[in-house]
Amino acid sequence: MGSAVPGGARGSDAGKAEAARESGGVGVASDETQDELVVRDPISAPDADGRPRRATRRFPLFTRDTARPEGGGRAAPRDAPAPARQWPVLTVLAVVGLGLLLTALDQFRYGTLLIGLALLAGAVLRWLLPDVGMLAVRSRFTDIATYAVLGAAIVLLAMMVQPKPWLEIPFLKDTLHFTVSSS
């Protein structure tokens, strides 16, 4: 990237501007051209030494850190034990674990219904609480939408499971008979 000096001044003024920039001057070329500004690169906040650092719009080659999701702070004070700080995600996981246990004990409908309700409870917790700890994975909207859609789908499927479904949707039955025929 070359230096651009307003007014067409190049050559020795450009060299002075480069020297001024290297020594910590931001945009002053010299005493003679005090009113002329040298624009080279975007400049942002100063680095640790106080010199302005170059800002770029390109993504870094290596990611050094990631941003915490919105609402991803602790759900309890810092001095509380770890389980108390992460109670929202532990609650959802405990209910899912209970649902898996019921499913393993041959109560498939109740177990899957409990798993779906746990995901719906996770969506409600994410919506109502300002900080939910590790229950926050993405943005608040994406987390709520993901938990709610998956929870509702699991609940609906648990209610429609055979034999003796609790919920019957007529057009799904017609679609199934149309695609799988006995003839």
C-alpha positions, 0 to 999 in steps of 0.5 A: 500500500503506497502513501497518499498525500493530499495535494500531490506532494510525494518524494521527500515528503512521503519519506518524512511522513513514513519516518514520522509514522515510524516514530509514533506520529500518526499523520503529520508529515513534517513541520512544513506540511503540518496541515497535510495529512498522510493516510496510509492504513486504517488506524485503530487503538494504540498497542501496548507501546502506545503506537497506533496499530494497523487495523485491517478488515481481514480475518486473522490467520489464527483465531486466538479467542472466541466471544462468549455467547450472549447470556453465557455468563455464570448463573450464580455468583463466582464464589458459588460451587461449579454445579450451582453456577451451571444449574440451568444446563445441569437441570436440562441434562438431569431431566434428559437423563431421567427420560433416557432412563425411562426409555431404557426401562421400556417406557418409551413414550414417557421417556421421549416425552420427558426428553422433549419437555426438557428441551422445551424447558431449556428454551424457556430458561434461555428466554427468561434468564439473563445468564444461563451459563453453558446452556448458552451456545449461540445467540439467544434467538438461535438457542431458543429456536433450536431448543424449541423446534427440537423439543416440540418435534420430539414431543409430537413424535412421542405423542404419535408413536404406535401403538395407540397414539395419543395424537393422530394427524389425518394427513400424515396417515394418508401420506403414509398409506400413499407411500407404503402400499400393501399391494 
